[in-house]
Amino acid sequence: MSTPDSKTPIVLIHGLWMTPSSWDTWAERFRAAGHEVIVPGWPGIDDRSVADIRSNPEALKGIGLKQIADHYEAIIRALPVKPIIMGHSFGGVLTQMLADRGLGAAYVGVEPGQTAGVVSLPLSTLWTGFPILSNPFGKNGAKPISKRHFHFTFGNDLSQAESDKVWEEYAVNSYNRVFFEGVTSVLNEKSGVSKVDYGRADRAPLLILVGEIDHVVPPAIGKAIVAKYKKTGSPAVVEFKEFPGRTHRIVSQDGWEEVADYALNWAVSHAQ
């Protein structure tokens, strides 16, 4: 718990194809509200620029979900109090893995991918991963995302030209291993890399937040995640919120302030 004269710190975890800069909107808003906000990069990204990562993606190759989760756990355990943890997309998978380790005061999965055993896989989600999953020999690679595919995955509310501008500012190479581990874990609840204890009774409250027109994590996935937790009968709080007209770029899409404020208010009111 934070002290009476302080506010709970917040750790933000970015997703695949992104860097910590994808959180600049929310981070600035949360800091203005008086919170310390920590936005670490995944191992290999750290605080590097988009241009630097694109020109030299070697450090991204072969890194998997457990290594990334361990990286964030070390950062979080160094904090004086348990933080609110929010993660977007694969960052939402990591958020749930960290919740399973009991590291946060409250958790928000922002359009989170599935953890092990959540078998909902809409066609648009499968298409999102096709450029990576279609080449199993590239499992340990770091494939760039094309502007065309970025338009489908992140910019489906924009024209191609507008989406290309966002690609130039934010998009970096993939961690191919993360994608393969995420998909194989879906059918392997007991030993998948992203496995969690859905019935854990002492888990701090978790919010699953989705966007109506997200191609990567459609609402069906968010609902399936919540159902997986609730099916266990655990008393731990798990809630769901859907925002109309939002894409997978929900953290920076026009109107992001409404989503950020909802996430923050929910997390602060539920923090333990």
C-alpha positions, 0 to 999 in steps of 0.5 A, a space after each residue: 500500500 502507498 502511504 497516506 500522502 502519496 499515490 500508488 505508482 503505476 507500471 505500464 507495459 507496452 505490447 508487441 511491435 511497440 516501444 514505451 513511447 506508445 504509452 506517452 499519452 497515458 503516462 503524461 496524464 497519470 503523472 499530471 494526476 500525481 502518480 509516479 509512472 514507470 514505463 520500462 521497455 522489453 529486454 532489447 528495447 529498453 529506452 532505444 529509439 524506434 529508428 535504432 531498433 529498426 536498424 539493429 533488431 538483433 537484441 530482440 531475437 530469441 527473447 520469450 515471454 518468461 524472460 520479459 516477465 522476469 525483467 518486469 518482476 525485477 523492476 517491480 520488486 525494487 519499488 517501495 510499494 506494490 504498483 498498479 500494473 497496466 499492460 496493452 496487448 501482449 503487455 496485457 498477457 504479461 500483466 496477467 502473468 505478473 498478477 499471478 506472481 502477486 506483484 501488483 495492487 491492481 491490474 488493467 489488461 488493455 486489449 490483452 492477449 490470451 493467457 494459457 487455456 483461453 481458446 478464443 481465436 477470431 479470424 482477425 486475430 489469426 490474420 494478425 499473427 499470420 506474417 510471423 506464424 507462417 514461418 516456423 523457421 523464424 521462431 527466434 527472429 525479429 520480423 518487421 511489421 509492414 505498413 499494410 499489416 500495421 494498417 490492419 492491426 493498429 490503424 483500421 480507423 485511419 486511411 492508409 496514409 494516416 496509418 503510415 504516419 503512425 507506423 513511422 512514429 511507433 512501429 518496431 520489429 516483432 519478438 517472434 518467439 513471443 508470438 509463437 509462445 502466445 499461440 501455443 499456450 492457448 491450447 496448453 493451459 497446464 504448462 503453456 508459457 503464459 499459464 496463470 492460476 485463474 482460481 487464485 483467491 488472493 489476486 488483486 483486482 483485475 480489469 479487462 478493457 477492450 475496444 469494439 473494432 479491435 482486429 487484434 484482440 476483438 471483444 470476444 477474446 476479452 470476454 473469454 478471458 473474464 469468463 475463464 477467471 469467473 468460471 473458477 468461482 474465485 472471490 478475486 475481482 475480475 471486471 470487463 469494460 468495452 469501449 465503442 469505436 476503439 481499435 488496437 491503438 486505443 491508448 493513443 487513438 482520438 478520445 484516448 483520454 476517456 479510456 485512460 481516465 476510466 482505467 486509472 479511476 478503476 485501478 485507484 478505487 480497487 487497489 489493495 
